[in-house]
Amino acid sequence: MEASEDTARRDFLYYATAGAGVVAAGAALWPLVNQMNPSADVRALAQITVDISDLAPGTQLTVNWRGKPVFIRHRTEAEMAQARAEAVSDQPDGKARNPNLPADALASRSP
């Protein structure tokens, strides 16, 4: 009976040592594998492709890009007409604020 207890203890020690070795090997390999991921500047330039061919007018699609939601809305003709009818001067911020444009340029394509 004593021999079987020693064998059981020895087996437990083997399994515990093997488990600790696997954890240590994983902890040592993780930085090596993780360094192959794209850097932050590459991820900042990342693009996504979204199929909007089935998006019906008046509906909205939400996709994740870099962990943030991006809302894509297929506006109806009435919504677009309403947006075109709005005067840029009525908007809270009607200035373009683009360093490539004159300082008094309006935030509109039409003059």
KETILO-345596 format. One record per residue: residue number from 1; x, y, z of N, C-alpha, C, O, CB in turn. Coordinates in steps of 0.001 Angstrom, whole numbers. Glycine has a CB too. Layout:
<nodes>
NODE num      nX      nY      nZ     caX     caY     caZ      cX      cY      cZ      oX      oY      oZ     cbX     cbY     cbZ
NODE NUM       X       Y       Z       X       Y       Z       X       Y       Z       X       Y       Z       X       Y       Z
...
</nodes>
This chain:
<nodes>
NODE num      nX      nY      nZ     caX     caY     caZ      cX      cY      cZ      oX      oY      oZ     cbX     cbY     cbZ
NODE   1     817   -1184       0       0       0       0     866    1254       0     496    2287    -560    -932      -6    1194
NODE   2    2007    1142     630    2898    2287     696    3459    2622    -688    3661    3794   -1003    4037    2017    1683
NODE   3    3707    1631   -1495    4267    1854   -2828    3266    2575   -3727    3653    3425   -4528    4683     520   -3464
NODE   4    1982    2240   -3599     982    2902   -4439     805    4369   -4038     534    5219   -4887    -364    2164   -4346
NODE   5     960    4666   -2735     880    6062   -2299    2049    6863   -2854    1870    7997   -3298     858    6151    -763
NODE   6    3247    6278   -2832    4411    6967   -3388    4246    7194   -4887    4632    8241   -5408    5690    6165   -3114
NODE   7    3674    6215   -5574    3449    6355   -7011    2438    7462   -7291    2614    8249   -8220    2964    5026   -7613
NODE   8    1383    7520   -6486     376    8561   -6672     975    9943   -6417     682   10895   -7141    -825    8320   -5742
NODE   9    1812   10051   -5390    2464   11337   -5102    3404   11731   -6234    3447   12884   -6663    3241   11265   -3771
NODE  10    4144   10754   -6698    5090   11022   -7774    4340   11453   -9039    4763   12383   -9727    5960    9772   -8057
NODE  11    3230   10780   -9342    2436   11162  -10512    1904   12584  -10365    1922   13363  -11318    1270   10180  -10717
NODE  12    1435   12913   -9174     947   14272   -8936    2059   15294   -9147    1841   16339   -9762     377   14396   -7514
NODE  13    3247   14992   -8638    4372   15912   -8818    4732   16061  -10296    5055   17161  -10744    5593   15422   -8025
NODE  14    4680   14971  -11054    4952   15048  -12488    3930   15948  -13183    4290   16807  -13988    4939   13641  -13114
NODE  15    2657   15739  -12862    1607   16543  -13501    1702   18013  -13092    1533   18901  -13927     222   15990  -13141
NODE  16    1968   18268  -11830    2089   19646  -11361    3289   20334  -12012    3202   21497  -12407    2219   19684   -9828
NODE  17    4400   19619  -12121    5592   20184  -12759    5339   20437  -14243    5740   21470  -14779    6801   19243  -12577
NODE  18    4678   19499  -14898    4362   19679  -16315    3421   20868  -16512    3599   21660  -17437    3732   18398  -16895
NODE  19    2425   20988  -15644    1502   22125  -15738    2215   23453  -15536    1974   24413  -16267     385   21983  -14714
NODE  20    3091   23502  -14543    3851   24733  -14300    4771   25033  -15482    4965   26194  -15840    4674   24616  -12997
NODE  21    5332   23997  -16082    6189   24196  -17254    5415   24735  -18446    5910   25593  -19177    6865   22895  -17634
NODE  22    4200   24231  -18642    3366   24720  -19741    3005   26183  -19520    3055   26982  -20456    2087   23868  -19877
NODE  23    2644   26539  -18296    2313   27933  -17986    3531   28828  -18186    3412   29915  -18752    1790   28060  -16540
NODE  24    4689   28389  -17734    5915   29185  -17895    6285   29331  -19370    6695   30409  -19802    7082   28539  -17120
NODE  25    6144   28261  -20140    6449   28340  -21572    5480   29283  -22279    5880   30061  -23145    6392   26941  -22214
NODE  26    4207   29208  -21907    3228   30123  -22494    3528   31572  -22152    3415   32453  -23003    1832   29767  -22026
NODE  27    3911   31817  -20902    4251   33184  -20488    5497   33681  -21203    5612   34876  -21475    4461   33250  -18971
NODE  28    6428   32795  -21513    7643   33202  -22226    7372   33412  -23713    7980   34290  -24326    8744   32155  -22040
NODE  29    6476   32630  -24302    6198   32735  -25729    5224   33856  -26069    5242   34359  -27193    5655   31435  -26233
NODE  30    4380   34258  -25134    3361   35267  -25427    3953   36566  -25972    3453   37054  -26986    2561   35562  -24179
NODE  31    4977   37154  -25372    5533   38391  -25941    6102   38196  -27348    6028   39102  -28178    6621   38932  -25031
NODE  32    6666   37027  -27616    7217   36774  -28944    6123   36712  -30002    6305   37211  -31112    8014   35477  -28945
NODE  33    5006   36112  -29671    3893   36034  -30611    3192   37386  -30700    2792   37804  -31787    2895   34933  -30187
NODE  34    3040   38063  -29585    2324   39337  -29553    3055   40424  -30330    2407   41330  -30854    2120   39783  -28118
NODE  35    4365   40369  -30423    5108   41395  -31147    4862   41320  -32648    5211   42252  -33372    6593   41265  -30861
NODE  36    4269   40235  -33129    3956   40117  -34551    2642   40793  -34918    2321   40896  -36102    3904   38663  -34946
NODE  37    1872   41255  -33937     642   41981  -34223     981   43332  -34840    2077   43849  -34623    -204   42162  -32941
NODE  38      50   43917  -35611     342   45217  -36213     494   46303  -35155    -151   46264  -34107    -756   45602  -37198
NODE  39    1351   47265  -35445    1596   48354  -34501     420   49324  -34498    -472   49230  -35341    2904   49097  -34851
NODE  40     420   50246  -33558    -692   51183  -33403    -827   52087  -34619   -1949   52408  -35012    -506   52027  -32146
NODE  41     280   52510  -35229     171   53388  -36388    -380   52649  -37603   -1053   53254  -38438    1527   53991  -36718
NODE  42    -107   51364  -37715    -673   50580  -38810   -2165   50359  -38579   -2960   50445  -39515      60   49225  -38949
NODE  43   -2542   50077  -37343   -3964   49897  -37044   -4745   51182  -37252   -5922   51137  -37610   -4148   49409  -35615
NODE  44   -4107   52331  -37034   -4792   53608  -37224   -5151   53833  -38689   -6116   54534  -38990   -3922   54757  -36716
NODE  45   -4390   53250  -39591   -4666   53392  -41018   -5558   52275  -41553   -5795   52189  -42758   -3367   53422  -41793
NODE  46   -6042   51434  -40672   -6824   50272  -41087   -8122   50688  -41767   -8727   51705  -41426   -7126   49383  -39888
NODE  47   -8528   49888  -42722   -9771   50118  -43439  -10678   48911  -43248  -10226   47805  -42950   -9508   50383  -44946
NODE  48  -11964   49157  -43426  -12909   48053  -43451  -13734   48187  -44718  -13907   49287  -45244  -13818   48039  -42175
NODE  49  -14232   47084  -45197  -15093   47069  -46369  -16465   46599  -45921  -16600   45559  -45277  -14517   46154  -47501
NODE  50  -17477   47375  -46267  -18843   47057  -45859  -19706   46985  -47109  -19680   47892  -47941  -19400   48115  -44849
NODE  51  -20464   45914  -47239  -21384   45765  -48365  -22683   46486  -48024  -23425   46064  -47136  -21648   44256  -48689
NODE  52  -22949   47570  -48735  -24176   48340  -48477  -25166   48197  -49631  -26114   48976  -49733  -23842   49829  -48254
NODE  53  -24956   47210  -50497  -25835   47046  -51652  -27251   46638  -51235  -28210   46972  -51929  -25254   46007  -52607
NODE  54  -27397   45933  -50129  -28723   45494  -49678  -29361   46463  -48693  -30427   46171  -48152  -28626   44128  -49042
NODE  55  -28738   47603  -48450  -29255   48563  -47479  -30397   49352  -48112  -30187   50118  -49051  -28132   49520  -46987
NODE  56  -31596   49160  -47595  -32779   49826  -48145  -32813   51288  -47717  -32316   51624  -46642  -34067   49108  -47695
NODE  57  -33394   52167  -48544  -33502   53579  -48156  -34267   53729  -46842  -35289   53080  -46616  -34198   54391  -49267
NODE  58  -33743   54600  -45986  -34366   54837  -44693  -33870   53922  -43590  -34322   54027  -42450  -35831   54693  -44820
NODE  59  -32947   53023  -43911  -32424   52114  -42891  -30994   52493  -42533  -30338   53274  -43222  -32486   50651  -43379
NODE  60  -30542   51915  -41440  -29212   52243  -40917  -28470   50958  -40611  -29067   49966  -40190  -29308   53135  -39648
NODE  61  -27169   50982  -40824  -26301   49845  -40544  -25206   50320  -39602  -24617   51380  -39812  -25697   49241  -41860
NODE  62  -24936   49546  -38573  -23872   49883  -37628  -22781   48828  -37742  -23048   47633  -37614  -24415   49974  -36163
NODE  63  -21551   49274  -37983  -20403   48373  -38063  -19358   48834  -37057  -19332   50001  -36666  -19809   48332  -39511
NODE  64  -18508   47920  -36645  -17420   48260  -35726  -16153   48496  -36520  -15797   47699  -37389  -17203   47144  -34674
NODE  65  -15474   49586  -36224  -14193   49908  -36831  -13253   50321  -35722  -13490   51317  -35039  -14329   51029  -37907
NODE  66  -12183   49559  -35538  -11213   49799  -34476  -11888   49856  -33116  -11494   50641  -32253  -10452   51090  -34735
NODE  67  -12913   49016  -32923  -13588   48935  -31635  -14630   50001  -31400  -15193   50084  -30308  -12596   49003  -30562
NODE  68  -14901   50823  -32404  -15879   51897  -32238  -16989   51729  -33268  -16737   51255  -34376  -15205   53292  -32379
NODE  69  -18213   52110  -32918  -19305   51965  -33881  -19244   53044  -34960  -18944   54206  -34684  -20655   52019  -33163
NODE  70  -19532   52636  -36185  -19665   53556  -37314  -21072   53353  -37855  -21469   52228  -38161  -18555   53304  -38433
NODE  71  -21823   54438  -37971  -23211   54373  -38400  -23296   54748  -39874  -22834   55815  -40279  -24103   55303  -37539
NODE  72  -23886   53870  -40667  -24076   54107  -42098  -25576   54175  -42331  -26299   53222  -42039  -23398   52982  -42983
NODE  73  -26040   55296  -42856  -27475   55483  -43081  -27721   55715  -44561  -27077   56562  -45180  -28026   56669  -42242
NODE  74  -28649   54964  -45124  -29084   55167  -46499  -30295   56095  -46437  -31419   55674  -46165  -29427   53793  -47221
NODE  75  -30026   57363  -46696  -31084   58358  -46552  -32076   58272  -47706  -31723   57907  -48828  -30487   59766  -46474
NODE  76  -33310   58613  -47408  -34343   58657  -48436  -34212   59965  -49205  -33494   60875  -48789  -35765   58518  -47812
NODE  77  -34914   60049  -50332  -34894   61287  -51126  -35437   62457  -50314  -34937   63576  -50428  -35716   61116  -52421
NODE  78  -36457   62209  -49495  -37027   63286  -48671  -36004   63784  -47648  -35896   64988  -47417  -38307   62796  -47947
NODE  79  -35259   62872  -47041  -34228   63275  -46078  -33120   64079  -46756  -32620   65053  -46192  -33631   62040  -45387
NODE  80  -32740   63672  -47964  -31698   64414  -48678  -32197   65790  -49103  -31455   66769  -49032  -31224   63627  -49906
NODE  81  -33460   65870  -49547  -34016   67171  -49925  -34085   68095  -48714  -33801   69288  -48824  -35416   67003  -50547
NODE  82  -34457   67556  -47573  -34515   68361  -46352  -33118   68853  -45964  -32960   69998  -45542  -35135   67545  -45196
NODE  83  -32119   68004  -46104  -30750   68410  -45773  -30245   69475  -46736  -29539   70397  -46326  -29812   67198  -45793
NODE  84  -30600   69357  -48016  -30172   70365  -48993  -30884   71695  -48780  -30340   72749  -49109  -30426   69867  -50412
NODE  85  -32091   71655  -48236  -32861   72882  -48022  -32343   73691  -46841  -32614   74889  -46751  -34323   72548  -47807
NODE  86  -31607   73061  -45938  -31068   73772  -44775  -30022   74778  -45222  -29151   74459  -46030  -30459   72782  -43757
NODE  87  -30108   75982  -44700  -29104   77003  -44999  -27890   76780  -44098  -28030   76539  -42899  -29687   78441  -44802
NODE  88  -26716   76861  -44683  -25495   76656  -43908  -25371   77729  -42833  -24839   77472  -41753  -24255   76667  -44826
NODE  89  -25857   78921  -43125  -25761   80008  -42144  -26614   79739  -40910  -26368   80322  -39854  -26181   81328  -42779
NODE  90  -27617   78863  -41026  -28455   78520  -39870  -27780   77498  -38956  -28223   77281  -37828  -29800   77977  -40341
NODE  91  -26720   76880  -39440  -26025   75878  -38645  -25229   76551  -37532  -24804   77697  -37686  -25099   75028  -39532
NODE  92  -25021   75860  -36420  -24273   76457  -35308  -22854   76859  -35699  -22328   77845  -35183  -24220   75490  -34147
NODE  93  -22236   76116  -36593  -20867   76414  -37001  -20807   76385  -38519  -20644   75319  -39113  -19851   75401  -36379
NODE  94  -20936   77526  -39142  -20987   77596  -40596  -19640   77776  -41250  -19568   77807  -42479  -21870   78701  -41007
NODE  95  -18572   77894  -40495  -17239   78103  -41065  -16559   76764  -41351  -16787   75773  -40656  -16370   78949  -40111
NODE  96  -15720   76756  -42388  -15083   75515  -42821  -13947   75087  -41893  -13779   73894  -41643  -14556   75673  -44230
NODE  97  -13178   76023  -41386  -12025   75757  -40520  -11053   74760  -41155  -10648   73778  -40533  -12497   75229  -39165
NODE  98  -10696   75034  -42390   -9742   74219  -43126   -8546   75104  -43435   -8713   76150  -44062  -10373   73617  -44436
NODE  99   -7345   74721  -43018   -6190   75586  -43245   -5881   75810  -44727   -5144   76737  -45062   -4984   75000  -42566
NODE 100   -6421   74990  -45609   -6192   75151  -47045   -7172   76117  -47689   -7022   76456  -48863   -6280   73815  -47733
NODE 101   -8177   76568  -46938   -9188   77488  -47462   -9049   78841  -46783   -8428   78943  -45725  -10615   76921  -47254
NODE 102   -9619   79878  -47379   -9608   81183  -46711  -10335   81114  -45370  -11196   80258  -45165  -10257   82253  -47609
NODE 103   -9987   82006  -44473  -10540   81976  -43113  -12041   82203  -43094  -12711   81725  -42180   -9863   83020  -42253
NODE 104  -12596   82917  -44073  -14034   83196  -44067  -14820   82251  -44976  -15978   82532  -45285  -14280   84630  -44493
NODE 105  -14224   81139  -45413  -14908   80185  -46285  -16019   79482  -45517  -15856   79116  -44353  -13912   79152  -46859
NODE 106  -17151   79302  -46191  -18281   78612  -45574  -18099   77101  -45687  -17392   76610  -46566  -19610   79045  -46230
NODE 107  -18742   76385  -44793  -18667   74925  -44788  -19687   74358  -45758  -20558   73583  -45363  -18901   74364  -43368
NODE 108  -19585   74731  -47007  -20524   74307  -48026  -19782   74185  -49346  -18792   74881  -49573  -21713   75295  -48141
NODE 109  -20252   73308  -50212  -19617   73158  -51520  -20037   74272  -52467  -19254   74706  -53312  -19962   71800  -52126
NODE 110  -21255   74724  -52327  -21748   75759  -53236  -21337   77137  -52727  -21289   77356  -51517  -23287   75674  -53383
NODE 111  -21036   78084  -53650  -20597   79419  -53214  -21686   80217  -52559  -21455   81354  -52147  -20065   80190  -54371
</nodes>
